């Protein structure tokens, strides 16, 4: 990944691409990063949730509160 001056620059570079989001409840979300704000509230398109039990759910468009996110990584 390119060198980014600020953390939001890295997220901006990932806009429109597949990302993996780890949540505080142990679940993970994958999807295409559509939008985010300064609080890291995030919108994913074609989102899929994998619960900590391994069960998968397809969600479509999903809004994630920034305070529930542990990390966001390119998928």
MARKOLTI-124832 format. One line per field, with one value per residue (C-alpha): residue in one letter; x, y, z negated; residue number from 1. Coordinates in steps of 0.02 Angstrom, whole numbers, plus 50000, padded with zeros to 5 digits. Layout:
res: [a; ...]
px: [X; ...]
py: [Y; ...]
pz: [Z; ...]
n: [NUM; ...]
//
This chain:
res: [x; x; x; x; x; x; x; x; x; x; x; x; x; x; x; x; x; x; x; x; x; x; x; x; x; x; x; x; x; x; x; x; x; x; x; x; x; x; x; x; x; x; x; x; x; x; x; x; x; x; x; x; x; x; x; x; x; x; x; x; x; x; x; x; x; x; x; x; x; x; x; x; x; x; x]
px: [50000; 50059; 50131; 49993; 50020; 49860; 49754; 49603; 49712; 49732; 49543; 49514; 49630; 49525; 49360; 49274; 49381; 49348; 49391; 49389; 49320; 49349; 49215; 49230; 49098; 49214; 49121; 49201; 49124; 49182; 49119; 49157; 49200; 49074; 49093; 49161; 49171; 49293; 49219; 49254; 49067; 49074; 48959; 48993; 48908; 48885; 48922; 48940; 48952; 49043; 48996; 49121; 49035; 49081; 48901; 48890; 48752; 48734; 48677; 48688; 48722; 48777; 48813; 48943; 48966; 49147; 49154; 49117; 49265; 49433; 49519; 49488; 49604; 49611; 49529]
py: [50000; 50176; 50288; 50402; 50558; 50534; 50383; 50449; 50458; 50268; 50247; 50366; 50262; 50108; 50190; 50082; 49930; 49773; 49792; 49683; 49764; 49686; 49734; 49743; 49606; 49481; 49482; 49531; 49621; 49620; 49731; 49873; 50033; 50161; 50304; 50354; 50509; 50581; 50467; 50315; 50284; 50175; 50120; 49956; 49895; 49708; 49679; 49507; 49477; 49330; 49308; 49252; 49081; 49074; 49098; 49208; 49330; 49433; 49609; 49714; 49894; 49912; 50060; 50029; 50147; 50200; 50161; 49976; 49956; 49884; 49896; 49912; 49822; 49794; 49625]
pz: [50000; 50036; 49901; 49836; 49731; 49628; 49581; 49675; 49833; 49823; 49807; 49951; 50060; 50017; 50070; 50200; 50156; 50053; 49869; 49714; 49556; 49385; 49258; 49068; 49048; 49135; 49302; 49466; 49614; 49793; 49932; 50048; 49954; 50012; 49887; 49716; 49607; 49480; 49345; 49458; 49474; 49629; 49770; 49859; 50017; 50050; 49866; 49790; 49603; 49527; 49344; 49214; 49227; 49413; 49474; 49630; 49676; 49834; 49793; 49951; 49900; 49718; 49606; 49469; 49322; 49306; 49119; 49155; 49275; 49219; 49390; 49577; 49698; 49886; 49920]
n: [1; 2; 3; 4; 5; 6; 7; 8; 9; 10; 11; 12; 13; 14; 15; 16; 17; 18; 19; 20; 21; 22; 23; 24; 25; 26; 27; 28; 29; 30; 31; 32; 33; 34; 35; 36; 37; 38; 39; 40; 41; 42; 43; 44; 45; 46; 47; 48; 49; 50; 51; 52; 53; 54; 55; 56; 57; 58; 59; 60; 61; 62; 63; 64; 65; 66; 67; 68; 69; 70; 71; 72; 73; 74; 75]
//
